[in-house]
Amino acid sequence: MSSARSKGASLAIVTVAYVIAVAVGLAWLIWGPTTERLWLDTLIADLLATLVIFAFSRAYRNSSFYDAYWSVIPPLLLFYWWWESAPYIDALRCTLVTVVVMLWAIRLTGNWIRGFPGLHHEDWRYPMFRERAGRFEFVADLVAIHVIPTLQVFLGMVPVYVAVTRPNTGLVWLAWIATAIGVAAVVLEYVADQQMYDFAKTRSPGEAMARGLWGWSRHPNYFGEFSFWLSLGLFGVATSPADWWWLLAGAALMLALFLGASIPMMEERSLARRPEYQRVIDRVSKFVPWPPSKATS
């Protein structure tokens, strides 16, 4: 089987998995018992859909089934919340947050599809997690790779829930600022992804990326991703300013995840594979884009 056919067939299988997962979640929302709390009903549906994806991950021995979940489910949550709350909410705010979430979801899902080689490939972190868990690898697969990310993303979407379910107009100016930050974040991630994609096609063995945005930040994609979740937090604050202290919790958790786990793991792997990467570390900002320092002899 050619790589193209392998990728096409794999994408078809993954698509079927997500159709079933979404159908299970929707069935719960339509026919399952209600908690009388919209956010809790959707959280339960979200977790049930996660279990479906987990079942496919185990059946195909590939936890990368979950990779697309990060960007596929948030727009569905948004639309369901909006549908259940209309016509009592602020249409302008809902439209703005929808634009930001959809731009982000389309970019991230498209980038995943472009980089997805097929089900013969699995994200390098997942086998590491399972191996470190030893005889508890099943639990690590379920909890660390599937359930915890679902809860993290749901928490990050809580400000969107507030924005599309509360009727008050709120701070319109802050909603526009949130829109600007969110759109800028998506553009930054798109440019960073394209620059890395172009670099990967021409790089020499062992060469480390330090061009374009990657010459100003070692992880511009993570900076853009955090900025996106921050914009969602600001939409929530714009709706309910007094609740700012917990509406920004999702963005804060994302920041902690990137700085405390994702980036250190990526940098450790980059140093092991490309010793030249140490020179990039010495010159280029870790996270926030910043002009590189001058090389020292």
MOZI-V644820 format. One record per residue. N is the residue number from 1. RES is the residue in one small letter. SS is DSSP state (~ for helix, > for strand, _ for the rest). PHI is phi in degrees with one decimal (* if undefined). Layout:
N:RES:SS:PHI / N:RES:SS:PHI
This chain:
1:m:_:* / 2:s:_:-70.4 / 3:s:~:-63.6 / 4:a:~:-65.5 / 5:r:~:-65.6 / 6:s:~:-62.2 / 7:k:~:-66.9 / 8:g:~:-61.8 / 9:a:~:-65.3 / 10:s:~:-65.7 / 11:l:~:-63.0 / 12:a:~:-64.8 / 13:i:~:-65.8 / 14:v:~:-62.7 / 15:t:~:-60.8 / 16:v:~:-59.1 / 17:a:~:-59.7 / 18:y:~:-73.8 / 19:v:~:-62.1 / 20:i:~:-65.6 / 21:a:~:-60.8 / 22:v:~:-66.2 / 23:a:~:-62.2 / 24:v:~:-64.1 / 25:g:~:-62.4 / 26:l:~:-67.1 / 27:a:~:-60.7 / 28:w:~:-62.1 / 29:l:~:-66.4 / 30:i:~:-84.6 / 31:w:~:-113.4 / 32:g:_:-76.6 / 33:p:_:-65.2 / 34:t:_:-97.1 / 35:t:_:-93.7 / 36:e:_:69.1 / 37:r:_:-126.4 / 38:l:~:-58.4 / 39:w:~:-64.4 / 40:l:~:-72.9 / 41:d:~:-59.4 / 42:t:~:-72.9 / 43:l:~:-64.1 / 44:i:~:-62.4 / 45:a:~:-61.6 / 46:d:~:-61.7 / 47:l:~:-68.5 / 48:l:~:-64.6 / 49:a:~:-63.0 / 50:t:~:-61.1 / 51:l:~:-63.4 / 52:v:~:-64.3 / 53:i:~:-63.6 / 54:f:~:-61.4 / 55:a:~:-61.7 / 56:f:~:-65.7 / 57:s:~:-59.0 / 58:r:~:-72.1 / 59:a:~:-64.0 / 60:y:_:-99.8 / 61:r:_:52.3 / 62:n:_:-153.1 / 63:s:~:-76.2 / 64:s:~:-70.2 / 65:f:~:-54.0 / 66:y:~:-78.5 / 67:d:_:-54.0 / 68:a:_:-75.6 / 69:y:~:-59.4 / 70:w:~:-56.1 / 71:s:~:-110.4 / 72:v:~:-81.6 / 73:i:~:-77.4 / 74:p:~:-51.4 / 75:p:~:-62.5 / 76:l:~:-67.2 / 77:l:~:-60.6 / 78:l:~:-57.2 / 79:f:~:-64.8 / 80:y:~:-67.4 / 81:w:~:-61.0 / 82:w:~:-63.6 / 83:w:~:-58.8 / 84:e:~:-72.9 / 85:s:~:-102.6 / 86:a:_:-63.1 / 87:p:_:-101.1 / 88:y:_:-95.8 / 89:i:_:-109.0 / 90:d:_:-76.9 / 91:a:~:-66.2 / 92:l:~:-63.5 / 93:r:~:-62.6 / 94:c:~:-63.2 / 95:t:~:-66.4 / 96:l:~:-63.6 / 97:v:~:-67.5 / 98:t:~:-65.8 / 99:v:~:-58.2 / 100:v:~:-63.9 / 101:v:~:-64.5 / 102:m:~:-68.7 / 103:l:~:-59.8 / 104:w:~:-63.2 / 105:a:~:-65.0 / 106:i:~:-64.8 / 107:r:~:-65.0 / 108:l:~:-68.7 / 109:t:~:-66.3 / 110:g:~:-62.9 / 111:n:~:-67.9 / 112:w:~:-65.0 / 113:i:~:-61.6 / 114:r:~:-63.1 / 115:g:~:-91.3 / 116:f:_:-83.6 / 117:p:_:-82.1 / 118:g:_:137.5 / 119:l:_:-75.5 / 120:h:_:-77.9 / 121:h:_:-112.3 / 122:e:_:-134.1 / 123:d:_:-50.0 / 124:w:~:-62.3 / 125:r:~:-74.5 / 126:y:~:-66.3 / 127:p:~:-59.9 / 128:m:~:-64.4 / 129:f:~:-59.2 / 130:r:~:-66.3 / 131:e:~:-64.2 / 132:r:~:-66.1 / 133:a:~:-77.1 / 134:g:~:61.9 / 135:r:~:-71.4 / 136:f:~:-100.7 / 137:e:~:-61.5 / 138:f:~:-60.8 / 139:v:~:-65.6 / 140:a:~:-62.9 / 141:d:~:-62.5 / 142:l:~:-66.3 / 143:v:~:-82.1 / 144:a:~:-72.1 / 145:i:~:-93.8 / 146:h:~:-114.3 / 147:v:~:-71.7 / 148:i:~:-61.0 / 149:p:~:-59.3 / 150:t:~:-61.7 / 151:l:~:-67.3 / 152:q:~:-62.9 / 153:v:~:-66.8 / 154:f:~:-62.3 / 155:l:~:-62.3 / 156:g:~:-64.7 / 157:m:~:-88.6 / 158:v:~:-55.7 / 159:p:~:-59.1 / 160:v:~:-66.4 / 161:y:~:-56.6 / 162:v:~:-63.0 / 163:a:~:-65.3 / 164:v:~:-105.4 / 165:t:~:-122.1 / 166:r:_:-99.3 / 167:p:_:-79.1 / 168:n:_:-67.9 / 169:t:_:-68.5 / 170:g:_:72.9 / 171:l:_:-92.1 / 172:v:~:-63.1 / 173:w:~:-62.2 / 174:l:~:-72.5 / 175:a:~:-63.4 / 176:w:~:-69.0 / 177:i:~:-63.6 / 178:a:~:-60.0 / 179:t:~:-63.5 / 180:a:~:-61.6 / 181:i:~:-65.4 / 182:g:~:-64.2 / 183:v:~:-66.2 / 184:a:~:-61.7 / 185:a:~:-63.2 / 186:v:~:-65.4 / 187:v:~:-62.6 / 188:l:~:-59.6 / 189:e:~:-64.2 / 190:y:~:-62.7 / 191:v:~:-63.8 / 192:a:~:-61.4 / 193:d:~:-62.2 / 194:q:~:-65.9 / 195:q:~:-63.1 / 196:m:~:-68.1 / 197:y:~:-62.2 / 198:d:~:-65.9 / 199:f:~:-64.3 / 200:a:~:-62.4 / 201:k:~:-78.2 / 202:t:~:-125.0 / 203:r:_:-68.1 / 204:s:_:-83.4 / 205:p:_:-56.2 / 206:g:_:82.6 / 207:e:_:-74.3 / 208:a:_:-102.7 / 209:m:_:-74.3 / 210:a:_:-150.6 / 211:r:_:-118.1 / 212:g:~:57.2 / 213:l:~:-61.5 / 214:w:~:-73.3 / 215:g:~:-89.3 / 216:w:_:-109.7 / 217:s:_:-146.9 / 218:r:_:-71.1 / 219:h:_:-140.6 / 220:p:~:-64.5 / 221:n:~:-65.8 / 222:y:~:-68.8 / 223:f:~:-63.0 / 224:g:~:-63.7 / 225:e:~:-65.2 / 226:f:~:-62.1 / 227:s:~:-60.5 / 228:f:~:-62.1 / 229:w:~:-66.5 / 230:l:~:-63.4 / 231:s:~:-62.0 / 232:l:~:-65.0 / 233:g:~:-59.5 / 234:l:~:-68.8 / 235:f:~:-61.0 / 236:g:~:-65.5 / 237:v:~:-63.5 / 238:a:~:-60.9 / 239:t:~:-80.8 / 240:s:_:-138.1 / 241:p:~:-55.3 / 242:a:~:-67.7 / 243:d:~:-99.0 / 244:w:~:-56.1 / 245:w:~:-66.7 / 246:w:~:-109.8 / 247:l:~:-72.2 / 248:l:_:-94.4 / 249:a:~:-64.0 / 250:g:~:-62.3 / 251:a:~:-65.0 / 252:a:~:-64.4 / 253:l:~:-66.4 / 254:m:~:-61.2 / 255:l:~:-61.7 / 256:a:~:-63.9 / 257:l:~:-63.0 / 258:f:~:-67.6 / 259:l:~:-77.0 / 260:g:~:-94.1 / 261:a:~:-131.7 / 262:s:~:-61.1 / 263:i:~:-66.2 / 264:p:~:-57.6 / 265:m:~:-64.8 / 266:m:~:-65.1 / 267:e:~:-71.3 / 268:e:~:-61.3 / 269:r:~:-68.1 / 270:s:~:-64.0 / 271:l:~:-65.8 / 272:a:~:-68.5 / 273:r:~:-92.2 / 274:r:_:-138.0 / 275:p:_:-54.2 / 276:e:_:-61.9 / 277:y:~:-61.9 / 278:q:~:-60.1 / 279:r:~:-66.0 / 280:v:~:-66.8 / 281:i:~:-59.5 / 282:d:~:-68.0 / 283:r:~:-111.4 / 284:v:_:-108.7 / 285:s:_:-56.2 / 286:k:_:-68.2 / 287:f:_:-130.7 / 288:v:_:-73.3 / 289:p:_:-57.2 / 290:w:_:-153.7 / 291:p:_:-55.1 / 292:p:_:-67.0 / 293:s:_:-76.4 / 294:k:_:-73.3 / 295:a:_:-66.3 / 296:t:_:-105.9 / 297:s:_:-79.3
